[in-house]
Amino acid sequence: MGSQTKEILLSGYETELKLSYDFHDVADHLIIKNKRGKELFSKKNNETNGKMTKEIPLRGITNLIFIVKSNQKNSKWEIKAEIK
């Protein structure tokens, strides 16, 4: 709920992030960056309609930083990440 930032450490040998997300019709923004600050993925609620999935290549990436920005403290969202 609300705005959050989470970091996931990787070995660098992972090849793909399979992402599923749902913002539940609230004006939230999801950003995924690597440790150098390069944006790997960005999506705002107004660009989605219900549950969405995305596959993101990860070769050589050792950190993933997930950032959810929300204007509401009680906004609901759901993110599932599968790393291969």
C-alpha positions as CSV (number, residue, x, y, z in Angstrom):
1,M,0.0,0.0,0.0
2,G,1.1,3.6,-0.7
3,S,4.6,4.5,-1.9
4,Q,7.4,2.0,-1.4
5,T,10.9,1.3,-2.6
6,K,12.4,-2.3,-2.6
7,E,15.8,-3.5,-3.7
8,I,16.6,-7.0,-4.9
9,L,20.2,-8.2,-5.2
10,L,21.0,-10.5,-8.1
11,S,24.0,-12.6,-9.1
12,G,24.2,-11.1,-12.6
13,Y,23.5,-14.5,-14.2
14,E,19.7,-14.1,-14.2
15,T,18.3,-13.7,-17.7
16,E,14.7,-12.5,-17.3
17,L,12.2,-10.7,-15.0
18,K,8.6,-11.8,-15.5
19,L,6.5,-9.0,-14.0
20,S,2.8,-9.1,-13.2
21,Y,1.2,-5.9,-11.8
22,D,-2.2,-4.4,-11.0
23,F,-2.7,-0.9,-9.7
24,H,-6.4,-1.4,-8.8
25,D,-7.5,1.8,-10.6
26,V,-5.5,4.2,-8.4
27,A,-3.0,6.8,-9.8
28,D,0.2,4.9,-9.0
29,H,3.5,4.7,-10.9
30,L,5.8,1.7,-11.0
31,I,9.5,2.2,-11.9
32,I,12.2,-0.5,-12.1
33,K,15.8,0.6,-12.2
34,N,19.2,-1.0,-12.0
35,K,21.9,0.0,-9.4
36,R,23.3,2.6,-11.8
37,G,19.9,4.3,-12.0
38,K,19.1,3.2,-15.6
39,E,15.3,2.8,-16.0
40,L,14.4,-0.7,-17.1
41,F,10.6,-0.3,-16.9
42,S,8.1,2.4,-16.1
43,K,4.3,2.3,-16.1
44,K,1.7,4.7,-14.8
45,N,-1.8,3.6,-13.8
46,N,-3.4,5.6,-16.6
47,E,-1.5,3.4,-19.0
48,T,-2.9,0.1,-17.7
49,N,-6.2,-1.6,-17.5
50,G,-6.4,-4.4,-14.9
51,K,-3.7,-7.0,-14.4
52,M,-0.7,-6.7,-16.8
53,T,2.4,-8.7,-17.5
54,K,5.8,-7.8,-18.9
55,E,9.1,-9.6,-19.5
56,I,12.3,-7.6,-18.9
57,P,15.8,-8.9,-19.9
58,L,18.2,-9.0,-17.0
59,R,21.6,-10.2,-18.3
60,G,24.4,-8.7,-16.3
61,I,22.2,-6.8,-13.9
62,T,23.1,-7.2,-10.2
63,N,20.5,-5.0,-8.5
64,L,16.8,-4.3,-9.2
65,I,15.2,-1.3,-7.5
66,F,11.4,-1.4,-7.5
67,I,9.8,2.0,-6.9
68,V,6.0,2.6,-6.5
69,K,5.0,6.2,-6.3
70,S,1.5,7.0,-5.0
71,N,-0.3,10.2,-4.1
72,Q,-2.4,8.3,-1.6
73,K,-1.2,6.6,1.5
74,N,-3.8,3.9,1.3
75,S,-3.6,3.1,-2.4
76,K,-3.7,-0.6,-3.3
77,W,-1.5,-2.3,-5.8
78,E,-0.1,-5.7,-6.4
79,I,3.2,-6.7,-8.0
80,K,4.6,-10.2,-8.5
81,A,8.1,-10.7,-9.8
82,E,9.6,-14.0,-11.1
83,I,13.3,-14.0,-11.8
84,K,14.8,-16.6,-14.0
